[in-house]
């Protein structure tokens, strides 16, 4: 994800911090001086969020589903899981794992509260108990983009197709958002508290509603894209405007290839993986790189027979913006995120016009 920084990996899954989360850490560190208590709470909270996300990833890996990375954000975490051709039962198991883990963590901290000595330790454990239970329950709400939305949709897919199940889940999510907002208004009107506290509660809950609404709209657009591009394969839009070069090709020789071919995309192989030559690795160029392999960045491979919507998802989750298109382990072309997005935007516009603007 753009603006994210890798801090480590678990089970081969990269763990990244988004810059907004880094900013949150810095802000809480400054605000909590000199005790650092608030900073400690935020760190422990997001350790719990990371465990929540790792539980999703663990179940995904057990079901042979690829997990690209986990990104920690101020509003929680996001596991970049390959959802290509995922069966409803697998989606159910992956989605429900996170909330169950949060409830389990909450129960653990609640148990420890009983035996903890009075003081800061008890307060900290009490907070972790409450926030994990809240996180587990909130993520079981039948609304996108929470885990509960995917749990509810996968349950509905026992009776309906994916498109119908998604629309029904969005309707359920709209009801949840309306009840949540009404409950917030009632709470703010009833409680006896300073105005600034009421204002904070209302604005925070409003932010959550916008978060849920944005997630539901994104899910609807993704499902609409799948429906309107059904049967269209990646091989139909693949680009062959690239030049394949050997990894040992010297950069001074590559200059002549660039000049002669008039191409800007160059593909090579690093071991058994395809890679593109990144001319923007200026630090490599300054350090005296001499061959193509030193400027190469590995890129994902996408099957030429993939549906366009699935290919778009794979490209977006890779974070690289380019992928090798393969057929029977042979390179048949490349696809870039910008090109595919432009094509799909035009296709959707044409599709809507042809259908009289109906969704």
C-alpha positions as CSV (number, residue, x, y, z in Angstrom):
1,X,0.0,0.0,0.0
2,X,1.4,3.4,-0.9
3,X,2.7,5.3,2.1
4,X,3.3,2.2,4.2
5,X,6.6,1.1,5.8
6,X,7.6,-2.5,6.4
7,X,8.6,-3.3,10.0
8,X,9.0,-7.1,9.7
9,X,7.3,-10.2,8.5
10,X,5.4,-13.2,10.0
11,X,4.9,-16.5,8.1
12,X,6.3,-14.7,5.1
13,X,3.7,-12.0,5.3
14,X,5.0,-8.4,5.4
15,X,3.8,-6.3,8.3
16,X,3.6,-2.6,7.4
17,X,2.8,0.6,9.2
18,X,0.8,3.3,7.2
19,X,2.2,6.8,7.6
20,X,-1.0,7.9,9.3
21,X,-0.4,5.3,12.0
22,X,3.2,6.4,12.4
23,X,1.8,10.0,12.8
24,X,-0.7,8.7,15.4
25,X,2.1,7.0,17.4
26,X,4.2,10.2,17.4
27,X,1.3,12.3,18.4
28,X,0.3,10.0,21.3
29,X,3.9,9.8,22.4
30,X,4.1,13.6,22.7
31,X,0.7,13.9,24.4
32,X,1.5,11.2,26.9
33,X,4.8,12.7,28.1
34,X,6.3,12.4,30.7
35,X,4.4,9.2,31.9
36,X,4.0,7.6,28.4
37,X,0.8,5.8,29.5
38,X,-1.3,6.8,26.6
39,X,1.5,5.8,24.2
40,X,1.7,2.4,25.9
41,X,-2.1,1.9,25.5
42,X,-2.0,2.7,21.8
43,X,1.0,0.3,21.2
44,X,-0.7,-2.5,23.1
45,X,-4.0,-1.9,21.4
46,X,-2.4,-2.3,18.0
47,X,-0.5,-5.4,19.1
48,X,-4.0,-6.8,19.7
49,X,-5.1,-5.5,16.2
50,X,-2.1,-7.2,14.7
51,X,-3.0,-10.5,16.4
52,X,-6.6,-10.0,15.1
53,X,-5.2,-9.6,11.5
54,X,-2.8,-12.5,11.9
55,X,-5.7,-14.8,12.8
56,X,-7.3,-14.0,9.5
57,X,-4.0,-14.7,7.7
58,X,-3.4,-18.0,9.6
59,X,-6.8,-19.3,8.5
60,X,-6.2,-18.1,4.9
61,X,-2.8,-19.8,4.7
62,X,-4.4,-23.0,6.1
63,X,-6.8,-22.8,3.2
64,X,-4.0,-22.2,0.7
65,X,-5.1,-18.6,0.1
66,X,-2.3,-16.1,-0.5
67,X,-1.8,-13.2,1.9
68,X,0.2,-10.3,0.5
69,X,0.7,-8.2,3.6
70,X,-0.9,-6.7,6.7
71,X,-1.1,-2.9,7.0
72,X,-1.8,-1.2,10.3
73,X,-3.9,2.0,10.1
74,X,-5.3,4.4,12.7
75,X,-8.8,2.8,12.4
76,X,-7.5,-0.7,12.6
77,X,-5.7,-3.1,10.4
78,X,-6.1,-4.5,6.9
79,X,-5.0,-8.0,5.6
80,X,-4.4,-8.0,1.9
81,X,-5.8,-11.4,1.1
82,X,-6.2,-12.8,-2.4
83,X,-9.9,-13.2,-2.9
84,X,-9.7,-14.6,-6.4
85,X,-12.3,-17.4,-6.7
86,X,-12.6,-17.7,-2.9
87,X,-15.4,-20.1,-1.9
88,X,-18.1,-18.8,0.5
89,X,-17.2,-21.3,3.2
90,X,-13.5,-20.3,3.0
91,X,-14.4,-16.6,3.2
92,X,-16.6,-17.3,6.2
93,X,-13.8,-19.1,8.1
94,X,-11.2,-16.4,7.3
95,X,-13.6,-13.5,8.2
96,X,-14.9,-15.0,11.5
97,X,-11.4,-15.8,12.7
98,X,-10.5,-12.2,13.5
99,X,-13.5,-11.3,15.8
100,X,-13.3,-14.7,17.6
101,X,-9.6,-14.0,18.3
102,X,-10.5,-10.5,19.7
103,X,-13.1,-12.0,22.0
104,X,-10.6,-14.6,23.1
105,X,-8.1,-11.9,23.9
106,X,-10.7,-9.9,25.7
107,X,-11.6,-13.0,27.8
108,X,-7.9,-13.5,28.6
109,X,-7.4,-9.9,29.8
110,X,-10.6,-10.1,31.7
111,X,-9.3,-13.2,33.5
112,X,-6.0,-11.4,34.3
113,X,-7.9,-8.4,35.8
114,X,-9.2,-10.6,38.6
115,X,-5.6,-11.5,39.7
116,X,-3.9,-8.2,38.9
117,X,-2.8,-5.9,41.8
118,X,-4.8,-2.6,42.1
119,X,-3.3,0.3,40.2
120,X,-2.1,1.1,36.7
121,X,-1.7,-2.6,35.7
122,X,-5.4,-3.3,36.6
123,X,-6.5,-0.2,34.6
124,X,-4.5,-1.3,31.6
125,X,-5.8,-4.8,31.7
126,X,-9.4,-3.5,32.1
127,X,-9.0,-1.3,29.1
128,X,-7.6,-4.1,27.0
129,X,-10.5,-6.4,28.1
130,X,-13.1,-3.8,27.1
131,X,-11.5,-2.7,23.8
132,X,-10.9,-6.3,22.6
133,X,-14.5,-7.3,23.4
134,X,-15.7,-4.1,21.6
135,X,-13.4,-4.9,18.6
136,X,-14.8,-8.4,18.4
137,X,-18.4,-7.4,18.6
138,X,-18.0,-4.4,16.2
139,X,-16.3,-6.6,13.6
140,X,-19.3,-9.0,13.7
141,X,-21.7,-6.3,12.6
142,X,-23.3,-7.3,9.2
143,X,-21.8,-4.3,7.4
144,X,-18.9,-3.9,5.0
145,X,-16.0,-3.5,5.3
146,X,-16.1,-5.2,8.7
147,X,-15.5,-8.9,9.0
148,X,-19.1,-9.3,9.9
149,X,-20.1,-8.0,6.4
150,X,-18.1,-10.9,4.8
151,X,-19.4,-13.4,7.4
152,X,-23.0,-12.3,6.6
153,X,-22.5,-12.4,2.9
154,X,-20.9,-15.8,2.8
155,X,-23.8,-17.1,4.9
156,X,-26.3,-15.6,2.4
157,X,-24.4,-17.2,-0.5
158,X,-25.8,-20.5,0.6
159,X,-29.1,-19.4,-0.9
160,X,-28.2,-16.5,-3.2
161,X,-25.5,-15.7,-5.8
162,X,-22.6,-13.5,-4.8
163,X,-24.1,-10.3,-6.4
164,X,-27.5,-10.7,-4.6
165,X,-25.8,-11.6,-1.4
166,X,-23.7,-8.5,-1.5
167,X,-26.6,-6.2,-2.2
168,X,-28.5,-7.8,0.8
169,X,-25.5,-7.3,3.0
170,X,-25.3,-3.7,2.0
171,X,-28.9,-3.2,2.9
172,X,-28.3,-4.8,6.3
173,X,-25.3,-2.5,6.7
174,X,-27.4,0.6,6.0
175,X,-29.8,-0.5,8.7
176,X,-26.9,-1.0,11.1
177,X,-25.5,2.5,10.2
178,X,-28.9,4.1,10.8
179,X,-29.4,2.4,14.2
180,X,-25.8,3.3,15.2
181,X,-26.3,6.9,14.3
182,X,-29.7,7.1,16.1
183,X,-28.1,5.4,19.2
184,X,-25.3,7.9,19.2
185,X,-27.8,10.9,19.0
186,X,-29.8,9.4,21.9
187,X,-26.7,8.8,24.0
188,X,-25.4,12.3,23.5
189,X,-28.8,13.8,24.4
190,X,-29.3,11.6,27.5
191,X,-25.9,11.6,29.2
192,X,-24.8,14.4,31.6
193,X,-21.4,15.3,30.4
194,X,-19.5,18.4,29.1
195,X,-20.3,19.6,25.7
196,X,-16.8,18.9,24.3
197,X,-17.2,15.2,25.3
198,X,-20.6,14.9,23.6
199,X,-19.1,16.6,20.5
200,X,-16.2,14.2,20.4
201,X,-18.4,11.1,20.8
202,X,-20.8,12.3,18.0
203,X,-18.0,13.2,15.6
204,X,-16.1,10.0,16.3
205,X,-19.2,7.9,15.7
206,X,-20.0,9.9,12.6
207,X,-16.5,9.1,11.3
208,X,-17.2,5.4,11.9
209,X,-20.5,5.7,9.9
210,X,-18.6,7.3,7.0
211,X,-16.1,4.5,7.2
212,X,-18.8,1.8,7.0
213,X,-20.6,3.7,4.2
214,X,-17.4,4.0,2.2
215,X,-16.7,0.3,2.6
216,X,-20.1,-0.7,1.5
217,X,-20.0,1.5,-1.6
218,X,-16.5,0.1,-2.5
219,X,-17.8,-3.5,-2.1
220,X,-20.9,-2.6,-4.3
221,X,-18.7,-1.1,-7.0
222,X,-16.4,-4.1,-6.9
223,X,-19.3,-6.6,-7.3
224,X,-20.8,-4.4,-10.0
225,X,-17.5,-4.5,-11.8
226,X,-17.4,-8.3,-11.6
227,X,-20.9,-8.6,-12.9
228,X,-20.4,-6.3,-15.9
229,X,-17.1,-7.8,-16.9
230,X,-18.1,-11.4,-16.5
231,X,-16.5,-13.6,-19.1
232,X,-13.9,-11.0,-20.0
233,X,-10.3,-12.3,-19.5
234,X,-7.0,-10.5,-18.9
235,X,-5.6,-11.9,-22.2
236,X,-8.1,-9.6,-24.0
237,X,-6.4,-6.4,-22.7
238,X,-2.8,-7.5,-22.2
239,X,-0.1,-5.2,-23.4
240,X,2.8,-6.5,-25.5
241,X,4.6,-3.2,-25.5
242,X,7.7,-4.3,-23.6
243,X,11.1,-5.8,-24.3
244,X,12.4,-8.8,-22.5
245,X,16.1,-8.6,-21.6
246,X,18.5,-10.8,-19.9
247,X,19.4,-10.0,-16.3
248,X,23.1,-10.0,-17.0
249,X,22.7,-7.3,-19.7
250,X,24.9,-4.4,-19.0
251,X,23.3,-0.9,-18.6
252,X,25.5,0.7,-21.2
253,X,24.2,-2.0,-23.7
254,X,20.6,-1.5,-22.5
255,X,20.9,2.2,-23.5
256,X,21.2,1.0,-27.2
257,X,18.2,-1.3,-26.7
258,X,16.1,1.5,-25.3
259,X,17.0,3.8,-28.1
260,X,16.3,1.2,-30.8
261,X,13.1,-0.2,-29.4
262,X,11.4,3.0,-28.4
263,X,9.9,1.1,-25.5
264,X,9.8,2.2,-21.9
265,X,9.0,-1.1,-20.2
266,X,11.7,-3.8,-19.9
267,X,11.1,-7.2,-18.3
268,X,13.7,-9.7,-17.1
269,X,13.9,-12.8,-14.9
270,X,15.4,-13.1,-11.4
271,X,15.7,-16.8,-10.7
272,X,12.2,-18.1,-11.5
273,X,10.4,-14.8,-11.1
274,X,9.7,-12.1,-13.6
275,X,10.8,-8.6,-12.8
276,X,10.7,-5.2,-14.4
277,X,13.7,-2.8,-14.8
278,X,13.1,0.1,-12.5
279,X,15.1,3.1,-13.9
280,X,13.9,5.2,-10.9
281,X,16.2,3.3,-8.5
282,X,18.5,6.3,-8.5
283,X,20.4,5.1,-5.4
284,X,21.3,2.0,-7.3
285,X,22.4,4.0,-10.3
286,X,24.5,6.3,-8.2
287,X,26.2,3.3,-6.4
288,X,27.6,2.1,-9.7
289,X,25.1,-0.6,-10.8
290,X,26.2,-2.2,-14.0
291,X,23.7,-4.8,-15.0
292,X,19.9,-5.1,-15.4
293,X,19.5,-7.4,-12.4
294,X,20.7,-4.7,-10.1
295,X,17.8,-2.4,-11.2
296,X,15.2,-5.2,-11.4
297,X,12.1,-5.5,-9.1
298,X,10.2,-8.7,-8.9
299,X,6.5,-8.4,-10.0
300,X,3.6,-10.7,-9.4
301,X,2.4,-13.1,-12.1
302,X,-1.3,-13.2,-13.1
303,X,-2.8,-15.9,-15.3
304,X,-3.9,-14.8,-18.7
305,X,-7.2,-16.5,-18.1
306,X,-8.0,-14.4,-15.0
307,X,-11.2,-12.4,-14.9
308,X,-10.6,-8.7,-15.3
309,X,-12.0,-7.8,-11.9
310,X,-9.8,-10.4,-10.2
311,X,-6.8,-9.1,-12.1
312,X,-7.5,-5.6,-10.9
313,X,-7.7,-6.8,-7.3
314,X,-4.4,-8.6,-7.6
315,X,-2.7,-5.6,-9.1
316,X,-4.1,-3.2,-6.4
317,X,-3.0,-5.5,-3.6
318,X,0.5,-6.0,-5.0
319,X,1.3,-2.3,-4.6
320,X,3.6,-2.4,-7.6
321,X,1.3,-1.3,-10.4
322,X,2.6,-3.8,-12.9
323,X,2.3,-7.6,-13.3
324,X,3.5,-10.3,-15.7
325,X,0.7,-12.0,-17.6
326,X,1.5,-15.7,-18.0
327,X,0.0,-18.7,-19.8
328,X,1.3,-22.1,-19.1
329,X,4.3,-20.6,-17.3
330,X,5.1,-18.5,-20.4
331,X,5.2,-14.7,-20.5
332,X,2.5,-13.5,-22.9
333,X,2.4,-9.8,-21.9
334,X,2.2,-7.3,-19.1
335,X,-0.6,-5.3,-17.5
336,X,-0.3,-2.1,-15.6
337,X,-2.7,-0.8,-13.0
338,X,-3.2,2.5,-14.8
339,X,-4.0,0.8,-18.1
340,X,-6.4,-1.7,-16.6
341,X,-8.2,1.0,-14.6
342,X,-8.6,3.2,-17.7
343,X,-10.0,0.3,-19.7
344,X,-12.4,-0.8,-17.0
345,X,-13.6,2.8,-16.5
346,X,-14.4,3.1,-20.2
347,X,-16.0,-0.4,-20.2
348,X,-18.3,0.5,-17.2
349,X,-19.2,3.8,-18.8
350,X,-20.1,2.0,-22.1
351,X,-22.0,-0.7,-20.2
352,X,-24.1,1.9,-18.3
353,X,-24.9,3.8,-21.4
354,X,-25.9,0.7,-23.2
355,X,-28.1,-0.3,-20.3
356,X,-29.8,3.1,-20.1
357,X,-27.8,4.1,-17.0
358,X,-29.3,1.3,-14.9
359,X,-27.1,-0.4,-12.3
